[in-house]
Amino acid sequence: MKKNIILCLYIIFLLSPFFVYAQGGLGGSGTIYNSGGSSSGQLCVGGLCNPLHYNSILDLAGALIAAAIKVLLPIAVLFLVYAGFLYATAGGDKGKLETAKSVFLYTVLGIALLLGARILGDVIFNTIRTINPNIL
């Protein structure tokens, strides 16, 4: 039962950026074209308009990574606080200390992976844009 509740909360936290940013997009570059005769200011090609407000896959991926960091980094800080609480309440019990150490270790590894994904994404995006500045 407890695992089901934790799984549901995990899924809600992962999907929350899609609900929060559903109406306005995730930011974008602000460059919106109106080439298909639409009065909405969106990119339109052949009568089909782009609902995402991003002109390239790179912009969309960058926005998704930024949204993931905005959501997951505060959660990681809460897990660091939880690991500290486990250390403080362990009372010398070796099993509880091992649990606290593992929570702390996995939280720090998660933060490193999250920030590493951002750095790796920026390196890949800048490399692609350097090779072909006109890429969509």
N, CA, C and O atoms as CSV, one atom per row, in Angstrom:
chain,resi,resn,atom,element,x,y,z
A,1,MET,N,N,0.830,-1.189,0.000
A,1,MET,CA,C,0.000,0.000,0.000
A,1,MET,C,C,0.876,1.256,0.000
A,1,MET,O,O,0.627,2.204,-0.744
A,2,LYS,N,N,1.912,1.239,0.855
A,2,LYS,CA,C,2.789,2.395,0.941
A,2,LYS,C,C,3.550,2.610,-0.365
A,2,LYS,O,O,3.765,3.746,-0.786
A,3,LYS,N,N,3.955,1.509,-1.004
A,3,LYS,CA,C,4.665,1.616,-2.274
A,3,LYS,C,C,3.765,2.197,-3.359
A,3,LYS,O,O,4.239,2.951,-4.209
A,4,ASN,N,N,2.480,1.862,-3.348
A,4,ASN,CA,C,1.547,2.407,-4.338
A,4,ASN,C,C,1.380,3.902,-4.163
A,4,ASN,O,O,1.310,4.636,-5.149
A,5,ILE,N,N,1.316,4.366,-2.920
A,5,ILE,CA,C,1.167,5.797,-2.660
A,5,ILE,C,C,2.414,6.539,-3.113
A,5,ILE,O,O,2.314,7.597,-3.735
A,6,ILE,N,N,3.590,5.995,-2.809
A,6,ILE,CA,C,4.836,6.626,-3.223
A,6,ILE,C,C,4.938,6.650,-4.742
A,6,ILE,O,O,5.383,7.646,-5.312
A,7,LEU,N,N,4.537,5.579,-5.403
A,7,LEU,CA,C,4.554,5.536,-6.859
A,7,LEU,C,C,3.616,6.584,-7.451
A,7,LEU,O,O,3.978,7.257,-8.415
A,8,CYS,N,N,2.430,6.730,-6.894
A,8,CYS,CA,C,1.475,7.736,-7.382
A,8,CYS,C,C,2.033,9.149,-7.197
A,8,CYS,O,O,1.915,9.979,-8.098
A,9,LEU,N,N,2.638,9.431,-6.042
A,9,LEU,CA,C,3.223,10.752,-5.818
A,9,LEU,C,C,4.380,11.005,-6.778
A,9,LEU,O,O,4.542,12.118,-7.279
A,10,TYR,N,N,5.174,9.987,-7.034
A,10,TYR,CA,C,6.291,10.112,-7.967
A,10,TYR,C,C,5.779,10.447,-9.369
A,10,TYR,O,O,6.335,11.315,-10.041
A,11,ILE,N,N,4.740,9.772,-9.802
A,11,ILE,CA,C,4.171,10.026,-11.128
A,11,ILE,C,C,3.586,11.432,-11.197
A,11,ILE,O,O,3.741,12.116,-12.209
A,12,ILE,N,N,2.919,11.868,-10.136
A,12,ILE,CA,C,2.347,13.216,-10.112
A,12,ILE,C,C,3.446,14.256,-10.216
A,12,ILE,O,O,3.304,15.229,-10.956
A,13,PHE,N,N,4.557,14.067,-9.477
A,13,PHE,CA,C,5.649,15.022,-9.542
A,13,PHE,C,C,6.302,15.040,-10.916
A,13,PHE,O,O,6.723,16.098,-11.385
A,14,LEU,N,N,6.393,13.893,-11.564
A,14,LEU,CA,C,6.990,13.855,-12.891
A,14,LEU,C,C,6.095,14.498,-13.941
A,14,LEU,O,O,6.593,15.117,-14.882
A,15,LEU,N,N,4.797,14.363,-13.794
A,15,LEU,CA,C,3.874,14.899,-14.792
A,15,LEU,C,C,3.446,16.333,-14.509
A,15,LEU,O,O,2.838,16.964,-15.373
A,16,SER,N,N,3.742,16.863,-13.333
A,16,SER,CA,C,3.264,18.195,-12.983
A,16,SER,C,C,3.742,19.294,-13.926
A,16,SER,O,O,2.976,20.229,-14.159
A,17,PRO,N,N,4.962,19.252,-14.492
A,17,PRO,CA,C,5.323,20.335,-15.418
A,17,PRO,C,C,4.409,20.401,-16.635
A,17,PRO,O,O,4.172,21.481,-17.176
A,18,PHE,N,N,3.899,19.262,-17.066
A,18,PHE,CA,C,3.027,19.261,-18.234
A,18,PHE,C,C,1.687,19.919,-17.922
A,18,PHE,O,O,1.072,20.531,-18.796
A,19,PHE,N,N,1.235,19.794,-16.673
A,19,PHE,CA,C,-0.021,20.428,-16.295
A,19,PHE,C,C,0.178,21.905,-15.980
A,19,PHE,O,O,-0.675,22.728,-16.311
A,20,VAL,N,N,1.282,22.244,-15.351
A,20,VAL,CA,C,1.541,23.629,-14.970
A,20,VAL,C,C,1.746,24.501,-16.194
A,20,VAL,O,O,1.225,25.614,-16.265
A,21,TYR,N,N,2.508,23.995,-17.165
A,21,TYR,CA,C,2.833,24.788,-18.324
A,21,TYR,C,C,1.941,24.468,-19.520
A,21,TYR,O,O,2.310,24.776,-20.654
A,22,ALA,N,N,0.792,23.866,-19.300
A,22,ALA,CA,C,-0.044,23.410,-20.405
A,22,ALA,C,C,-0.536,24.562,-21.270
A,22,ALA,O,O,-0.608,24.414,-22.490
A,23,GLN,N,N,-0.874,25.693,-20.687
A,23,GLN,CA,C,-1.450,26.779,-21.461
A,23,GLN,C,C,-0.407,27.662,-22.120
A,23,GLN,O,O,-0.564,28.020,-23.288
A,24,GLY,N,N,0.654,28.025,-21.411
A,24,GLY,CA,C,1.577,29.014,-21.930
A,24,GLY,C,C,2.844,28.453,-22.525
A,24,GLY,O,O,3.701,29.239,-22.929
A,25,GLY,N,N,3.020,27.166,-22.606
A,25,GLY,CA,C,4.285,26.617,-23.070
A,25,GLY,C,C,5.315,26.718,-21.961
A,25,GLY,O,O,4.994,27.166,-20.861
A,26,LEU,N,N,6.531,26.315,-22.227
A,26,LEU,CA,C,7.584,26.322,-21.216
A,26,LEU,C,C,8.526,27.505,-21.366
A,26,LEU,O,O,9.614,27.478,-20.792
A,27,GLY,N,N,8.174,28.500,-22.079
A,27,GLY,CA,C,9.037,29.664,-22.205
A,27,GLY,C,C,9.338,29.972,-23.651
A,27,GLY,O,O,8.875,30.982,-24.180
A,28,GLY,N,N,10.093,29.132,-24.289
A,28,GLY,CA,C,10.409,29.309,-25.701
A,28,GLY,C,C,11.354,30.474,-25.934
A,28,GLY,O,O,11.776,31.143,-24.991
A,29,SER,N,N,11.677,30.708,-27.175
A,29,SER,CA,C,12.625,31.761,-27.526
A,29,SER,C,C,11.913,33.068,-27.845
A,29,SER,O,O,12.577,34.084,-28.051
A,30,GLY,N,N,10.599,33.075,-27.893
A,30,GLY,CA,C,9.857,34.277,-28.196
A,30,GLY,C,C,9.708,34.531,-29.688
A,30,GLY,O,O,9.016,35.474,-30.070
A,31,THR,N,N,10.317,33.745,-30.529
A,31,THR,CA,C,10.227,33.916,-31.975
A,31,THR,C,C,9.099,33.052,-32.498
A,31,THR,O,O,9.215,31.828,-32.562
A,32,ILE,N,N,7.999,33.703,-32.875
A,32,ILE,CA,C,6.842,32.977,-33.385
A,32,ILE,C,C,6.517,33.545,-34.763
A,32,ILE,O,O,6.409,34.758,-34.939
A,33,TYR,N,N,6.369,32.669,-35.714
A,33,TYR,CA,C,6.125,33.074,-37.094
A,33,TYR,C,C,4.660,32.901,-37.441
A,33,TYR,O,O,3.948,32.101,-36.834
A,34,ASN,N,N,4.230,33.656,-38.416
A,34,ASN,CA,C,2.872,33.537,-38.926
A,34,ASN,C,C,2.958,33.427,-40.437
A,34,ASN,O,O,2.672,34.383,-41.158
A,35,SER,N,N,3.359,32.240,-40.916
A,35,SER,CA,C,3.569,32.083,-42.353
A,35,SER,C,C,2.400,31.409,-43.057
A,35,SER,O,O,2.398,31.333,-44.286
A,36,GLY,N,N,1.417,30.922,-42.331
A,36,GLY,CA,C,0.338,30.190,-42.962
A,36,GLY,C,C,-0.967,30.943,-43.005
A,36,GLY,O,O,-2.005,30.352,-43.301
A,37,GLY,N,N,-0.949,32.229,-42.721
A,37,GLY,CA,C,-2.169,33.009,-42.781
A,37,GLY,C,C,-2.980,32.960,-41.497
A,37,GLY,O,O,-4.095,33.482,-41.470
A,38,SER,N,N,-2.475,32.365,-40.451
A,38,SER,CA,C,-3.195,32.295,-39.188
A,38,SER,C,C,-3.040,33.613,-38.445
A,38,SER,O,O,-1.983,34.241,-38.508
A,39,SER,N,N,-4.080,34.036,-37.746
A,39,SER,CA,C,-4.013,35.276,-36.984
A,39,SER,C,C,-3.543,35.048,-35.559
A,39,SER,O,O,-3.476,35.996,-34.777
A,40,SER,N,N,-3.212,33.795,-35.197
A,40,SER,CA,C,-2.823,33.503,-33.816
A,40,SER,C,C,-1.351,33.787,-33.555
A,40,SER,O,O,-0.945,33.792,-32.394
A,41,GLY,N,N,-0.532,34.022,-34.576
A,41,GLY,CA,C,0.876,34.292,-34.389
A,41,GLY,C,C,1.716,33.046,-34.227
A,41,GLY,O,O,2.880,33.143,-33.840
A,42,GLN,N,N,1.166,31.875,-34.511
A,42,GLN,CA,C,1.910,30.632,-34.384
A,42,GLN,C,C,2.563,30.273,-35.705
A,42,GLN,O,O,2.213,30.790,-36.767
A,43,LEU,N,N,3.528,29.366,-35.600
A,43,LEU,CA,C,4.171,28.852,-36.807
A,43,LEU,C,C,3.176,27.943,-37.522
A,43,LEU,O,O,2.737,26.936,-36.965
A,44,CYS,N,N,2.823,28.297,-38.753
A,44,CYS,CA,C,1.856,27.517,-39.518
A,44,CYS,C,C,2.472,27.136,-40.856
A,44,CYS,O,O,3.013,27.976,-41.576
A,45,VAL,N,N,2.378,25.857,-41.168
A,45,VAL,CA,C,2.886,25.353,-42.436
A,45,VAL,C,C,1.798,24.496,-43.056
A,45,VAL,O,O,1.378,23.502,-42.465
A,46,GLY,N,N,1.348,24.864,-44.216
A,46,GLY,CA,C,0.336,24.095,-44.927
A,46,GLY,C,C,-0.980,23.984,-44.175
A,46,GLY,O,O,-1.676,22.976,-44.297
A,47,GLY,N,N,-1.325,24.981,-43.417
A,47,GLY,CA,C,-2.578,24.968,-42.668
A,47,GLY,C,C,-2.484,24.324,-41.294
A,47,GLY,O,O,-3.447,24.386,-40.530
A,48,LEU,N,N,-1.356,23.707,-40.954
A,48,LEU,CA,C,-1.151,23.108,-39.644
A,48,LEU,C,C,-0.300,24.038,-38.788
A,48,LEU,O,O,0.800,24.424,-39.184
A,49,CYS,N,N,-0.811,24.394,-37.617
A,49,CYS,CA,C,-0.089,25.314,-36.746
A,49,CYS,C,C,0.622,24.546,-35.632
A,49,CYS,O,O,0.125,23.529,-35.149
A,50,ASN,N,N,1.778,25.043,-35.236
A,50,ASN,CA,C,2.574,24.452,-34.177
A,50,ASN,C,C,1.991,24.852,-32.813
A,50,ASN,O,O,2.048,26.029,-32.458
A,51,PRO,N,N,1.438,23.920,-32.048
A,51,PRO,CA,C,0.832,24.274,-30.767
A,51,PRO,C,C,1.850,24.408,-29.639
A,51,PRO,O,O,1.491,24.870,-28.556
A,52,LEU,N,N,3.103,24.023,-29.854
A,52,LEU,CA,C,4.089,24.001,-28.777
A,52,LEU,C,C,4.846,25.312,-28.610
A,52,LEU,O,O,5.496,25.509,-27.584
A,53,HIS,N,N,4.783,26.198,-29.568
A,53,HIS,CA,C,5.469,27.488,-29.543
A,53,HIS,C,C,6.982,27.340,-29.557
A,53,HIS,O,O,7.684,28.249,-29.113
A,54,TYR,N,N,7.501,26.240,-30.044
A,54,TYR,CA,C,8.934,26.033,-30.210
A,54,TYR,C,C,9.195,25.764,-31.674
A,54,TYR,O,O,8.442,25.051,-32.337
A,55,ASN,N,N,10.270,26.343,-32.168
A,55,ASN,CA,C,10.563,26.221,-33.587
A,55,ASN,C,C,11.532,25.098,-33.904
A,55,ASN,O,O,11.803,24.838,-35.076
A,56,SER,N,N,12.064,24.420,-32.883
A,56,SER,CA,C,12.989,23.327,-33.142
A,56,SER,C,C,12.898,22.299,-32.019
A,56,SER,O,O,12.417,22.580,-30.921
A,57,ILE,N,N,13.370,21.115,-32.330
A,57,ILE,CA,C,13.437,20.038,-31.332
A,57,ILE,C,C,14.405,20.433,-30.227
A,57,ILE,O,O,14.191,20.098,-29.063
A,58,LEU,N,N,15.468,21.145,-30.587
A,58,LEU,CA,C,16.453,21.553,-29.592
A,58,LEU,C,C,15.849,22.484,-28.559
A,58,LEU,O,O,16.118,22.346,-27.366
A,59,ASP,N,N,15.031,23.436,-29.005
A,59,ASP,CA,C,14.373,24.346,-28.069
A,59,ASP,C,C,13.405,23.596,-27.158
A,59,ASP,O,O,13.338,23.874,-25.961
A,60,LEU,N,N,12.669,22.661,-27.710
A,60,LEU,CA,C,11.729,21.871,-26.918
A,60,LEU,C,C,12.461,21.012,-25.893
A,60,LEU,O,O,12.053,20.957,-24.732
A,61,ALA,N,N,13.534,20.344,-26.304
A,61,ALA,CA,C,14.290,19.503,-25.375
A,61,ALA,C,C,14.918,20.345,-24.273
A,61,ALA,O,O,14.920,19.936,-23.112
A,62,GLY,N,N,15.450,21.511,-24.616
A,62,GLY,CA,C,16.018,22.401,-23.610
A,62,GLY,C,C,14.974,22.867,-22.609
A,62,GLY,O,O,15.251,22.961,-21.413
A,63,ALA,N,N,13.777,23.158,-23.096
A,63,ALA,CA,C,12.696,23.585,-22.199
A,63,ALA,C,C,12.242,22.443,-21.293
A,63,ALA,O,O,11.928,22.670,-20.124
A,64,LEU,N,N,12.204,21.227,-21.817
A,64,LEU,CA,C,11.823,20.082,-20.995
A,64,LEU,C,C,12.862,19.798,-19.908
A,64,LEU,O,O,12.508,19.466,-18.777
A,65,ILE,N,N,14.141,19.930,-20.256
A,65,ILE,CA,C,15.186,19.738,-19.252
A,65,ILE,C,C,15.103,20.820,-18.182
A,65,ILE,O,O,15.251,20.532,-16.994
A,66,ALA,N,N,14.868,22.062,-18.596
A,66,ALA,CA,C,14.744,23.154,-17.628
A,66,ALA,C,C,13.544,22.941,-16.706
A,66,ALA,O,O,13.630,23.200,-15.506
A,67,ALA,N,N,12.434,22.473,-17.257
A,67,ALA,CA,C,11.244,22.205,-16.437
A,67,ALA,C,C,11.506,21.057,-15.464
A,67,ALA,O,O,11.076,21.107,-14.311
A,68,ALA,N,N,12.209,20.030,-15.924
A,68,ALA,CA,C,12.529,18.905,-15.039
A,68,ALA,C,C,13.408,19.356,-13.888
A,68,ALA,O,O,13.224,18.906,-12.757
A,69,ILE,N,N,14.360,20.235,-14.159
A,69,ILE,CA,C,15.226,20.738,-13.094
A,69,ILE,C,C,14.433,21.577,-12.113
A,69,ILE,O,O,14.644,21.476,-10.905
A,70,LYS,N,N,13.519,22.408,-12.612
A,70,LYS,CA,C,12.697,23.235,-11.720
A,70,LYS,C,C,11.828,22.397,-10.795
A,70,LYS,O,O,11.545,22.809,-9.670
A,71,VAL,N,N,11.410,21.243,-11.247
A,71,VAL,CA,C,10.548,20.386,-10.432
A,71,VAL,C,C,11.360,19.459,-9.535
A,71,VAL,O,O,11.045,19.307,-8.355
A,72,LEU,N,N,12.399,18.841,-10.083
A,72,LEU,CA,C,13.105,17.788,-9.365
A,72,LEU,C,C,14.145,18.298,-8.380
A,72,LEU,O,O,14.433,17.612,-7.399
A,73,LEU,N,N,14.718,19.476,-8.603
A,73,LEU,CA,C,15.722,19.975,-7.679
A,73,LEU,C,C,15.146,20.279,-6.293
A,73,LEU,O,O,15.782,19.918,-5.302
A,74,PRO,N,N,13.983,20.921,-6.166
A,74,PRO,CA,C,13.409,21.091,-4.822
A,74,PRO,C,C,13.061,19.763,-4.150
A,74,PRO,O,O,13.173,19.637,-2.930
A,75,ILE,N,N,12.645,18.780,-4.933
A,75,ILE,CA,C,12.355,17.462,-4.363
A,75,ILE,C,C,13.639,16.840,-3.833
A,75,ILE,O,O,13.630,16.206,-2.778
A,76,ALA,N,N,14.744,17.013,-4.556
A,76,ALA,CA,C,16.028,16.484,-4.103
A,76,ALA,C,C,16.474,17.163,-2.809
A,76,ALA,O,O,17.050,16.513,-1.937
A,77,VAL,N,N,16.215,18.456,-2.680
A,77,VAL,CA,C,16.556,19.151,-1.436
A,77,VAL,C,C,15.744,18.581,-0.271
A,77,VAL,O,O,16.263,18.426,0.835
A,78,LEU,N,N,14.478,18.273,-0.519
A,78,LEU,CA,C,13.660,17.659,0.533
A,78,LEU,C,C,14.215,16.295,0.937
A,78,LEU,O,O,14.174,15.935,2.113
A,79,PHE,N,N,14.730,15.537,-0.025
A,79,PHE,CA,C,15.335,14.251,0.309
A,79,PHE,C,C,16.635,14.430,1.090
A,79,PHE,O,O,16.963,13.591,1.929
A,80,LEU,N,N,17.380,15.503,0.836
A,80,LEU,CA,C,18.558,15.780,1.650
A,80,LEU,C,C,18.165,16.086,3.089
A,80,LEU,O,O,18.821,15.635,4.028
A,81,VAL,N,N,17.096,16.849,3.256
A,81,VAL,CA,C,16.593,17.139,4.605
A,81,VAL,C,C,16.127,15.846,5.271
A,81,VAL,O,O,16.365,15.638,6.461
A,82,TYR,N,N,15.474,14.991,4.516
A,82,TYR,CA,C,15.023,13.708,5.051
A,82,TYR,C,C,16.208,12.838,5.477
A,82,TYR,O,O,16.152,12.177,6.514
A,83,ALA,N,N,17.271,12.838,4.685
A,83,ALA,CA,C,18.470,12.073,5.054
A,83,ALA,C,C,19.081,12.623,6.342
A,83,ALA,O,O,19.527,11.851,7.190
A,84,GLY,N,N,19.106,13.933,6.496
A,84,GLY,CA,C,19.592,14.535,7.741
A,84,GLY,C,C,18.722,14.160,8.923
A,84,GLY,O,O,19.224,13.908,10.018
A,85,PHE,N,N,17.420,14.122,8.703
A,85,PHE,CA,C,16.502,13.703,9.765
A,85,PHE,C,C,16.763,12.254,10.160
A,85,PHE,O,O,16.739,11.919,11.344
A,86,LEU,N,N,17.012,11.395,9.176
A,86,LEU,CA,C,17.323,9.997,9.476
A,86,LEU,C,C,18.620,9.875,10.268
A,86,LEU,O,O,18.710,9.058,11.186
A,87,TYR,N,N,19.632,10.684,9.921
A,87,TYR,CA,C,20.876,10.668,10.688
A,87,TYR,C,C,20.626,11.103,12.135
A,87,TYR,O,O,21.124,10.491,13.080
A,88,ALA,N,N,19.845,12.174,12.281
A,88,ALA,CA,C,19.620,12.721,13.624
A,88,ALA,C,C,18.823,11.771,14.505
A,88,ALA,O,O,19.026,11.740,15.719
A,89,THR,N,N,17.932,11.006,13.923
A,89,THR,CA,C,17.082,10.118,14.721
A,89,THR,C,C,17.589,8.688,14.772
A,89,THR,O,O,16.916,7.819,15.325
A,90,ALA,N,N,18.767,8.421,14.205
A,90,ALA,CA,C,19.281,7.049,14.182
A,90,ALA,C,C,19.632,6.555,15.579
A,90,ALA,O,O,19.429,5.381,15.886
A,91,GLY,N,N,20.145,7.416,16.413
A,91,GLY,CA,C,20.445,7.035,17.792
A,91,GLY,C,C,21.511,5.947,17.907
A,91,GLY,O,O,21.482,5.170,18.861
A,92,GLY,N,N,22.432,5.873,16.983
A,92,GLY,CA,C,23.498,4.891,17.036
A,92,GLY,C,C,23.147,3.532,16.473
A,92,GLY,O,O,24.000,2.646,16.442
A,93,ASP,N,N,21.925,3.341,16.029
A,93,ASP,CA,C,21.509,2.064,15.440
A,93,ASP,C,C,22.169,1.926,14.062
A,93,ASP,O,O,21.986,2.774,13.188
A,94,LYS,N,N,22.936,0.848,13.881
A,94,LYS,CA,C,23.689,0.676,12.636
A,94,LYS,C,C,22.780,0.526,11.418
A,94,LYS,O,O,23.113,1.019,10.341
A,95,GLY,N,N,21.658,-0.134,11.568
A,95,GLY,CA,C,20.724,-0.294,10.447
A,95,GLY,C,C,20.149,1.037,9.999
A,95,GLY,O,O,20.040,1.301,8.802
A,96,LYS,N,N,19.779,1.881,10.968
A,96,LYS,CA,C,19.221,3.193,10.629
A,96,LYS,C,C,20.296,4.104,10.036
A,96,LYS,O,O,20.018,4.900,9.139
A,97,LEU,N,N,21.511,3.983,10.539
A,97,LEU,CA,C,22.596,4.788,9.975
A,97,LEU,C,C,22.885,4.389,8.534
A,97,LEU,O,O,23.126,5.254,7.692
A,98,GLU,N,N,22.864,3.099,8.241
A,98,GLU,CA,C,23.067,2.640,6.866
A,98,GLU,C,C,21.949,3.136,5.952
A,98,GLU,O,O,22.203,3.519,4.810
A,99,THR,N,N,20.721,3.130,6.448
A,99,THR,CA,C,19.599,3.650,5.658
A,99,THR,C,C,19.791,5.136,5.372
A,99,THR,O,O,19.577,5.590,4.248
A,100,ALA,N,N,20.194,5.890,6.392
A,100,ALA,CA,C,20.415,7.325,6.218
A,100,ALA,C,C,21.544,7.582,5.232
A,100,ALA,O,O,21.451,8.489,4.405
A,101,LYS,N,N,22.606,6.795,5.312
A,101,LYS,CA,C,23.723,6.959,4.386
A,101,LYS,C,C,23.307,6.654,2.950
A,101,LYS,O,O,23.699,7.360,2.021
A,102,SER,N,N,22.516,5.607,2.773
A,102,SER,CA,C,22.095,5.257,1.411
A,102,SER,C,C,21.144,6.311,0.836
A,102,SER,O,O,21.227,6.634,-0.349
A,103,VAL,N,N,20.242,6.850,1.665
A,103,VAL,CA,C,19.346,7.914,1.181
A,103,VAL,C,C,20.163,9.133,0.775
A,103,VAL,O,O,19.909,9.740,-0.265
A,104,PHE,N,N,21.137,9.486,1.596
A,104,PHE,CA,C,21.983,10.638,1.287
A,104,PHE,C,C,22.787,10.399,0.007
A,104,PHE,O,O,22.854,11.272,-0.858
A,105,LEU,N,N,23.391,9.224,-0.110
A,105,LEU,CA,C,24.202,8.899,-1.285
A,105,LEU,C,C,23.369,8.937,-2.568
A,105,LEU,O,O,23.774,9.545,-3.559
A,106,TYR,N,N,22.216,8.292,-2.544
A,106,TYR,CA,C,21.390,8.254,-3.747
A,106,TYR,C,C,20.816,9.626,-4.091
A,106,TYR,O,O,20.605,9.931,-5.264
A,107,THR,N,N,20.565,10.447,-3.085
A,107,THR,CA,C,20.078,11.802,-3.363
A,107,THR,C,C,21.172,12.636,-4.014
A,107,THR,O,O,20.910,13.358,-4.977
A,108,VAL,N,N,22.383,12.545,-3.504
A,108,VAL,CA,C,23.492,13.295,-4.103
A,108,VAL,C,C,23.766,12.794,-5.526
A,108,VAL,O,O,24.033,13.595,-6.422
A,109,LEU,N,N,23.701,11.477,-5.737
A,109,LEU,CA,C,23.875,10.946,-7.091
A,109,LEU,C,C,22.769,11.426,-8.026
A,109,LEU,O,O,23.033,11.732,-9.189
A,110,GLY,N,N,21.539,11.496,-7.534
A,110,GLY,CA,C,20.432,12.000,-8.342
A,110,GLY,C,C,20.614,13.454,-8.729
A,110,GLY,O,O,20.340,13.843,-9.864
A,111,ILE,N,N,21.081,14.260,-7.778
A,111,ILE,CA,C,21.346,15.676,-8.075
A,111,ILE,C,C,22.451,15.795,-9.115
A,111,ILE,O,O,22.361,16.606,-10.037
A,112,ALA,N,N,23.490,14.988,-8.965
A,112,ALA,CA,C,24.592,15.016,-9.928
A,112,ALA,C,C,24.104,14.609,-11.319
A,112,ALA,O,O,24.491,15.224,-12.313
A,113,LEU,N,N,23.266,13.586,-11.398
A,113,LEU,CA,C,22.725,13.167,-12.697
A,113,LEU,C,C,21.839,14.245,-13.308
A,113,LEU,O,O,21.885,14.483,-14.515
A,114,LEU,N,N,21.035,14.893,-12.476
A,114,LEU,CA,C,20.135,15.936,-12.956
A,114,LEU,C,C,20.921,17.112,-13.525
A,114,LEU,O,O,20.629,17.583,-14.624
A,115,LEU,N,N,21.906,17.582,-12.789
A,115,LEU,CA,C,22.703,18.704,-13.276
A,115,LEU,C,C,23.625,18.284,-14.413
A,115,LEU,O,O,23.907,19.078,-15.311
A,116,GLY,N,N,24.095,17.040,-14.378
A,116,GLY,CA,C,24.909,16.532,-15.478
A,116,GLY,C,C,24.122,16.441,-16.771
A,116,GLY,O,O,24.665,16.681,-17.849
A,117,ALA,N,N,22.839,16.093,-16.671
A,117,ALA,CA,C,21.992,16.054,-17.864
A,117,ALA,C,C,21.850,17.442,-18.462
A,117,ALA,O,O,21.842,17.599,-19.683
A,118,ARG,N,N,21.741,18.438,-17.615
A,118,ARG,CA,C,21.633,19.814,-18.106
A,118,ARG,C,C,22.917,20.230,-18.826
A,118,ARG,O,O,22.872,20.807,-19.912
A,119,ILE,N,N,24.051,19.931,-18.213
A,119,ILE,CA,C,25.327,20.299,-18.818
A,119,ILE,C,C,25.540,19.542,-20.124
A,119,ILE,O,O,25.934,20.136,-21.128
A,120,LEU,N,N,25.284,18.245,-20.119
A,120,LEU,CA,C,25.440,17.448,-21.330
A,120,LEU,C,C,24.494,17.920,-22.433
A,120,LEU,O,O,24.875,17.981,-23.602
A,121,GLY,N,N,23.267,18.251,-22.057
A,121,GLY,CA,C,22.317,18.779,-23.036
A,121,GLY,C,C,22.789,20.083,-23.643
A,121,GLY,O,O,22.675,20.281,-24.852
A,122,ASP,N,N,23.324,20.988,-22.810
A,122,ASP,CA,C,23.837,22.256,-23.330
A,122,ASP,C,C,25.012,22.039,-24.278
A,122,ASP,O,O,25.119,22.708,-25.306
A,123,VAL,N,N,25.892,21.102,-23.928
A,123,VAL,CA,C,27.039,20.813,-24.798
A,123,VAL,C,C,26.565,20.275,-26.142
A,123,VAL,O,O,27.056,20.694,-27.190
A,124,ILE,N,N,25.614,19.349,-26.114
A,124,ILE,CA,C,25.102,18.775,-27.361
A,124,ILE,C,C,24.384,19.837,-28.196
A,124,ILE,O,O,24.592,19.912,-29.407
A,125,PHE,N,N,23.547,20.654,-27.567
A,125,PHE,CA,C,22.811,21.689,-28.302
A,125,PHE,C,C,23.776,22.690,-28.927
A,125,PHE,O,O,23.619,23.063,-30.090
A,126,ASN,N,N,24.777,23.128,-28.159
A,126,ASN,CA,C,25.728,24.104,-28.702
A,126,ASN,C,C,26.571,23.504,-29.813
A,126,ASN,O,O,26.912,24.203,-30.768
A,127,THR,N,N,26.913,22.239,-29.715
A,127,THR,CA,C,27.673,21.583,-30.777
A,127,THR,C,C,26.850,21.497,-32.057
A,127,THR,O,O,27.352,21.783,-33.144
A,128,ILE,N,N,25.600,21.108,-31.926
A,128,ILE,CA,C,24.728,21.012,-33.104
A,128,ILE,C,C,24.516,22.384,-33.738
A,128,ILE,O,O,24.547,22.519,-34.961
A,129,ARG,N,N,24.304,23.385,-32.914
A,129,ARG,CA,C,24.086,24.726,-33.467
A,129,ARG,C,C,25.361,25.323,-34.051
A,129,ARG,O,O,25.290,26.166,-34.946
A,130,THR,N,N,26.532,24.899,-33.557
A,130,THR,CA,C,27.789,25.350,-34.148
A,130,THR,C,C,27.996,24.719,-35.514
A,130,THR,O,O,28.450,25.384,-36.445
A,131,ILE,N,N,27.669,23.450,-35.639
A,131,ILE,CA,C,27.828,22.763,-36.916
A,131,ILE,C,C,26.861,23.310,-37.946
A,131,ILE,O,O,27.239,23.533,-39.096
A,132,ASN,N,N,25.615,23.529,-37.548
A,132,ASN,CA,C,24.590,24.030,-38.473
A,132,ASN,C,C,23.748,25.065,-37.759
A,132,ASN,O,O,22.794,24.706,-37.069
A,133,PRO,N,N,24.073,26.345,-37.906
A,133,PRO,CA,C,23.328,27.392,-37.195
A,133,PRO,C,C,21.875,27.541,-37.647
A,133,PRO,O,O,21.064,28.105,-36.913
A,134,ASN,N,N,21.535,27.052,-38.828
A,134,ASN,CA,C,20.167,27.198,-39.359
A,134,ASN,C,C,19.299,25.990,-39.082
A,134,ASN,O,O,18.246,25.829,-39.699
A,135,ILE,N,N,19.722,25.137,-38.163
A,135,ILE,CA,C,18.979,23.894,-37.913
A,135,ILE,C,C,17.670,24.193,-37.193
A,135,ILE,O,O,17.585,25.084,-36.348
A,136,LEU,N,N,16.665,23.426,-37.555
A,136,LEU,CA,C,15.371,23.564,-36.873
A,136,LEU,C,C,15.174,22.468,-35.873
A,136,LEU,O,O,14.142,22.422,-35.204
